[in-house]
Amino acid sequence: MTASNLDATTPMPAADSRQMLNATIASVLGWSLDLFDLFILLYVAPVVGMLFFPASNAALSLAAVYASFAVTLLMRPVGSALFGHYADVHGRKGAMLVAIIGVGLSTAVFGLLPTIHQIGVAAPIIFLILRLVQGVFVGGVVASTHTIGTESVPQKWRGAMSGLIGSGGAGIGALLASIVFLITSTIFPGDAFAQWGWRFMFFSGLISSLLGWFIFKNLEESPFFKQLQEQKALNKAKAVSSPVKTLFSGDYRGILLLNLLITFGGGAGYYLTSGYLPSFLKVVNAVPNNISSLILMGASVSGFISAVLVGELSERIGRKPTFILVGIIAAASLPLLYLNMAKSTDVSAITLYALTIAFVGNAVIAPVLIFLNERFPTPLRASGTGLSWNIGFALGGMMPTFVSLASGGPAGIPASLAIFSLVIFVIYLIGAFIIPETRGNLR
């Protein structure tokens, strides 16, 4: 029996209520803690830019920080290959545990780094090397968290679960980072934040490692993986010794490439909305840190609501129609939202624009996780989902850097965001129109 027909000839496994609850908590919190660590950098980007990548133009300094963020994204496919292989061959739980602890510890180390004013050019070099290490662990988190949750719930909940994990988890992670940002900004106001506050933001990564250990240590494997192991023991399923090699074979190469149209568009859209909001509020709207943190907390809640609603919508009307609908809405609305938000001086209006941008940005990635899960059989699902997600998001994660470079200065950022978002969602829509419908294919 091959990897491609394994699931089609066997009954669908089911999990008990305890396993479903534990898997849901583990997947959502695992991804949210991972995004919490990544959002810390986005929230302190202007300060980190001055301390590690100083430039006469604030936009260039910001671009350098986003470039360091993109470096992490580029290493995520490597992490997916390593941890995805382990998750497909040995189980999702072990891969998840090591990856989430690794992300938290590497994040905390950033708080110990000397700045460019202390050790010169060695500071940004060390910073970038550590970002590479962090990226490997981040890729590993995706390969495990993005499979065990959807594999553990019934069909009718998989769309909502996709949104809950993929962008709902990101919303929770951003919310946690916003809370830490608010607390840290209050304890270290003004110039004190540039001296010590940013370091304590990174130290909070230890929290995610600690929570990850307690959450994952008693987690059971998904029923799909358990069934696969049973079938292997009975010689009813052929072991896949190299999932990654199989994915790049003729049978799956085309699937991977087609997936990237959706994951690139969704990833770029997300990082140009929720990911760029902290810098937009700081650099374009000049909102104080304490007010900005409250707006970002609201945006995180807006993104969470959007994720679950749109994920559930994809279960009702299908993945493909949902991608088309949210792609059209994003392409039509985001350029106007960016331009109008930049002109606003009223905090209430700025908040409303930020909430709407976050809602749209999370909507476009809500069905992505379950769509990718449904594209691969169980022996390849962690690796296939992880690579599709991380390669697309790595490419999409470069867009904030290009936006900052193309802007020429803070005044040009809104127009650059408007243009980039329009082009990106045209690509996203092309993918949405040519992908197959996958709803119900997780077998």
N, C-alpha and C positions, 0 to 999 in steps of 0.2 A: 504493500500500500504506500503510495507516495504522499508527499506533503500536500500536494494540490487537491487530492481527493479524499483525504483522511476525514475531514469534518462532514463531508456531504453524505457519508455512508454510515454514520453513527448517530445515535440519539443525542439530543442536546442535553448537556449536564446541567444540574441545578444546584444551587447553594442554599443552605438553610438560612434562616433569618439572622442568626448571629454572625455568620460568615459574611452575609451581604452588608450588614451594618459595619462590621470591622473593616471590610475591604473598601467600603465607601469612605469611611473616615480616613483610612490610610492613604487612599488615592488623592482625596481632596486636600488633606492637610500636608501630605508629602509634596504635592506640586505647589501648594500655597507657601510652604516654608522655603521651597526652592526659589520661587519668585520673590519672596520676602527678601532673600539674600541679594538677588539681582536688583531689586528696586531700591535697595539702600544706596547703591552707586548712583542711580538716576536721581535720587532725591538730594544727594550731595554733589552732583555733577559740577555746578558752578564753582564750589569751593575746591573740589579735587582738581579741577582744571587749573586754578591759580597756583595750587601747591605742587602739582606734578607736571603740568603742561602749560606753563605761563606763556601768554602771547599778548601783544599790544591790542589785538582785536578780541573782544569777548567771544565772538562767534567762532573764531579759530580755536580758542582754548576749549570751548564747548565741543567743537568737532573732534578734538583730540580725545576727549573723555569718551565720546560716543564711539570713536574708533577702538578704544580699549574695550568697550562693551561688545563691539562687533568681533573682536579677537576671541572673546569667550564663546560667542556664537559659532565661530568657525571651528572651534575644538569640540563642539557638541556632537557632530556626527561621529567623531572618534570615540567619544564616550558611549554613544549609542551602539557602535559596533562592538565595543568591548563588553559593556554591561548587558546589551541586548543579546549577545551570544550566550552569556551566562544565564540570563533570564529564560531564554528559550530552551536551553539544555538542562539547566539545574534548578530553575525556579525563579519566580518573580520576587519573592520575599527577600532572599539574600542580596540580590542586586539592589533592591530598593534601600535596604538598611545601610549598606556600605556607601552608596552614592549620596544619600541625604546627609549622613554624618560628615562625609568628605566636603560637601558644599559648605556646610556651616563652619567647619574648622578653617577652611581656606578663606572664607569671608572674614572671620575674626582676625586672621593674621594681617589683613590690610590695615587694621587699626594700629599695628605696631611699626608700620613702615616709616622710615625717615623721608622727608620731603626733599625736593630739588634744592631748596635753600640750605639744606643741611649736608647733603652728600653729592650734590651736583647731578650730572646726567645719569648716574647710576640709579637714581630714584625712579624715574619713569621706566627704565629697563626692568628693574625688579618688579615694579607694579605690573608691567605687561606679562612677565613670566608667570607671576602668580595668577593673572587672569587666565592664562592658558591652562594652568592646572585646574582652576575652578571650572573651566568650561568642560573638561573631561567628565567631572563628577555631575555637572548639570545634565549633560547628555545621558548619563546613566539613570538619573531620576526619571527622565521622560520615558525611557525604554520600559521601566517597571511600573510606574504609577499610571501610565496611559494605557495599560492593558488589564491589570488585575481588577480594577473597579468595574469596567464594562463587562468583563468576563464573569462577574459574580452576581449580576442582577438579571431579572427576566427581560425579555425583548421589549415589553411596553415601557420600561424605564430607561432604556439605553440612550435615547436621545437626550433626555434630561440629565442623565449621568454624564454624558459627553460635555454638555455645557457646564455642569457643576464642577467637573474636574478641570477641563481645559481652560476655560476663561473664568468660571466661578472661583476655582482655586487661585487663579491669578489675581482675581479681585480681592480675595481674602488676604493673599500675600501683600498686595498693594495697601490694603487697609491696615494690616499689621505694621508695615513700614511707615505708613502715615502716622500711626499712633506713636511709634518710636520717635519719628521725626518731630512730632509735636512735643513730646516729653523732653527730648534732647534740646530742642530749640528753646524751651522754657527754662531748662536748667543752665544752658549755655547761650544766653542772648547776645545778639550783635556780634562783635569781633571775637568773643569767646568761642563761638561755634566754629570759626575758622581755625582756632588754636587747638581746642580739645573736643568740641562737640562731634565733629565728623568721625573722630576716632572711636567714640563710644557708639556711634551709629553702626560701625563695622563690628565692634565687640559683641553687639547683640546677635550676631550670627551664631554664637555659642548656644543661644536659646533654641535655635532650630535643630542643632545637633542633639541636644539633650531631649527635646520633645520627640525627635525622630526615633531615638533609641527606645523610648517608652512606648511609642505608638506601634512600631514595627516588630518588636522582638517577639511578640506572641501572635502575630498575624499568621493565618493559615494560607496555603496556596490556593489559587483560584480553582474552581471545579473543572474548567477546561484543561488546565495543566495537569490536574490530578488524573483526569480521564486519559490524557495522552500518556502519562507514565504507566497507567494500568494496561493500556493497549500495547505499549512497548514490551511490558513484562510478559504479555500473552502472545507476543510476536504478531500482533494484529496491526501494528504501526511501525513503519521504518524510521529509525532515528535519523535526524538530520545533523550530521557531524559539523557542518559549517553553514549556519543560517545566512551569514552575510554573503558568502560565496554563492549560495543558491539564489539570493535576491538579485545579484548582478548577472545571473544567467539569462538566457534568452526568454525564459518563461515569465520572469518578473521584472526585467529591466524596463520594459515599456510601462508597466504599472507604476514603478517608482518615478519615472520621468513625468508621467501625466499627473501624479499626485502633487508634484512640485508646483504646478501652476496654482493649485489651491493653497498649499502651505506657504508659498512665497507671498502670494497676495494677502493671505490672512495674517502672516507674521509681520509683513511690512505695515499693513494697516494697523495692527495692534501696537507696534512700537512707535508709529507716528501719531497715535492717539493717546492711549493710557501711558505709554512709555515716554512720550515727549511732553506731556502736560506739566510735570514738575518744572522743567526748564522753561517752557512757554510762560508759565505764571511768573517765574522769577525774572527772566530776561526781557520778555515782551511786555507783560502787564505790570511788572515791578511790584508784585504783591508781596507783602512781608511774610516771613517764614511761618509765623504762627497762624496767620489767616490762610496762607497757602496750604498748610497741613490739613486744616479743616475742610477746605475745598476738595483736596485730594481724597480725604476720607469719604466724603459724599460721592465723589466720582467712583470710588471703589465699590460702594454699595450699588450705585447705578449699573456698573459693569456686571456685578454679580447677578442682579435681577435680570438684566438682558441675557446673560449666558444661559440661565435656566429656562427662561421663556422661549428663546430661539432654539435651544436644544430640544425642548419638548415639541416645538413646532415642526422640527425636522422628523420627529417620530410620527407625526400626524399627516403631513403632506409629502414627506420624502426628503432625502438629503439634497438631491439635485435642485428641486424647486426652491428650497430654502436658500441654497447658495446663490441662486439667481436673484431672488428677491432682495436679500441683504446686500448683495453686490451692487444692485441698481441704486438702492437707498444710499449706500456709502458714497458711490461715485457722484451722486447728485447733491448730497448734503454737506459732506465734509469740507470741500473748498469754501463754501459760503460760511460755514461755522468758524473756520480758522480766521477768515478775513474779518468777520464781524466781531469775533472775540478780541482781536487785536485792537479794534477801535474803541472797545468798551472801557470805561473808567469806573463804572458803578460795580461794586463787589457782587451785588445780587445778579446782575446781568452776566458777569464773568463766570459766576458759579453755575448759572443755568447753561451757558455754553459748554462749560467743562463737563457737566453731568451728561449732556447730550452727546458730546464727542466720545466720552467713555462708553456710553450705551451702544453707540454705533460700532466702535472699535472692538468691543467684546462680542457683539452679535455676529461679526463676520467669521469668528473662529469657533463659535459654539458647537457647530456640528462636525468640525474637522476631525476631532479625535475618534468618534465612532465611525465616521467615513473611512478613516485609515484602518481601524480595527477590522472593518468588514471587507477590506481589500486583501487580507492575508489569512491563511489558515493558522491554526494554533501553533504548529512547530516553528513558524516564521513570524508570528504576530508581534512579539516584542521588538525584534530587530527591524522588521518592516515598518512598523509604526514609528519607532524611534528614529530611524534614518530618514523617512519621509518628512516627519515633523521637523527634525533638527537641521537637515539640509535646507529645507524651505525657509525655516526661521532664521538660519544663519545668513542666507542671502537677503531676506527681508530685514534682518537686523542691521544691515549696512546702510539702510535708507536714512536713518537719522543723521549719520555722519555726512552723507551726501547733501542732505537738506541744509545742514549747518554750513558746509563748504560753499554751496551754491548761493547762500543768502547774502554773503558779503558783509553782513553785520546784523544786529538784532532787528533792525527795521525791515529787513528783507525776508525774515523767517516766515511770516504768515503767507506771503505769496509763494514761497518755495514749497511750503507744506501743501498749499492748495493745488499746485501743479503736480507735485509728486503723487499725492493721493489720487488724483484723477487718473493718471497714467497707470498706477498700480492696480486700481480696481477695474480698469479695462482689461488688464491681464487676468485678474481674478475672474472676471465674467467670461472671458474666453474659456478658461478652465472649467467654469461651472456649466457652460453649454455643451462641452464635449465629453465630460466624465460620464460614466454609467451610473444609474441609480443602484444604490447598494443596500438600502434599508431591508433588514431581515436576513442579511447574508452572513451574520456572525454565527457560524456553525462548525 
